[in-house]
Amino acid sequence: MTGAMTGILDGIRVLELGSQISAPFCGKLLADYGAAVIKVEPPDVGEEARRMGPFVGDDPHTDKSIPFLYLNTNKRGVTLDFGTRSGMKVLSGLIKQADILIQNFSPSTSEDLGLDFPSLKKINPQLIVTSITPFGQTGPYRNLAATDIVTYALSGLMYHSGDSDREPLRNALNQSFYVAGVNGAVATTAALFQRLATGTGQHVDVSVMECLASHLVQAVPYYNYMGATKGRRPVRGAGFEELMPAKDGYVIPSVQGSQPWSTVADLIGLEELQDPRFATGSGRIEHGQELNELLIKGLAQWDRKALFQASGERRLVFGMAQDAGDLYQCPHLRGRGFFAEVTHPVAGTANYPGMGTQLSGMSYQVGRPAPLLGQHNTEIFCDELGYSRQDLVQLRASGII
């Protein structure tokens, strides 16, 4: 589906200067709720996410980066070198019309570019500025760069992930930056509501590290009250609440639920599991190695989905590890309309993950695919800022756009 869309944030104008994941995901979420998001990229090369793989058809084309395609739906895009005086003049015109500006430059870079909050406030006192950085705008780490694994480790979340007899584990796929983008979008929306009452903007300071650290709802209070460090998950050796192999992948057998052990044993289908030694939690731990071997034997007879459905029918809490293909075909996600079909002029047509929430007052849709590099220069600079076609020719010739 193409064309304009109407949503809860219809009429709100957002200027996105960020790159890669955190700021673009924040902008995408606001765009999904109907805000008019303008993405500003460097001329010629575009922002860094255009060079992030994987690529459609393994073709490293600037309009075929799969992360970029997903992160920038429902946005319009322009090119602009705002590091120059002429470029900053054009950017100032966009800032004056914006309600929200999103960026993920380091604090020192923002100051050097004149994009720090005090400078932006002089251009537009009502502007909400959302800055997403690894460690926030203040503190001794404020200007340090960080990758996903660094913020995940420093947040403390990594230390508590995994089993106690192994090294800590990290999440995959740059999840820390997506978490920061979600936090940025929520806080930005809250700041927007406050502006309705005060008439003035404010600075939304998002720290990736702190977004993750805020999830440690048990570990930090535990240390504060008890003076002890809560470790990783203890190794039970009984196979339950752990990934185990099934016939076609991995499942998570569980003893949680309202049913007795005999129901669990009957589901898996091995007579040996009915042994009274396994009927209690302490017995399953004491005889964990033997139980583990029996579970592997029994689960190997099951397909994941069949086991998941059969366990639910018995009021048991089993799970299955779904890969990307499973998610794509998942009848539950399909039944809820989770995926949106998007047609891009270069990358073609594909199904994209949708929103994680549903609102009764708004129907989610992808109104625009990710913009081509500089696709909306004429529409925005001429039709909305008042520049002439000849002005654009001169700006393009001088490398400003």
Buried (B, 14 or more C-beta within 10 A) or exposed (E): EEEEBEBEBEEBBBBBBBBBBBBBBBBBBBBBBBBBBBBBBBBEEBBBBBBBEEBBEEEBEBBBBBBBBBBBBBBBBBBBBBEBEBBBEBBBBBBEBBBBBBBBBBBEBBBEBBBBBEBBBEBBEBBBBBBBBBBBBEEEBBBEEBEBBBBBBBBBBBBBEBBEEEEBBBBEEBBBBBBBBBBBBBBBBEBBEEBEEEEEBBBBBBBBBBBBBBEBEEBEEBBEEEEEEBEBBEEBBBBBBBBBEBEEBBBBBBBEBEBEBEBBBBBBBBEEBEBEEBBEEEBBBBBBEBBBEBBEBBBEEBBBBBBBEBBEEBEBBBBBEBEEEBEEEBEEBEEEEBBBEBEBEBBEEBEBEBEEEEEEEBEBBBBBBBBBBBBBBEEBBBEBBEBEEEBBEEBBEEEBB
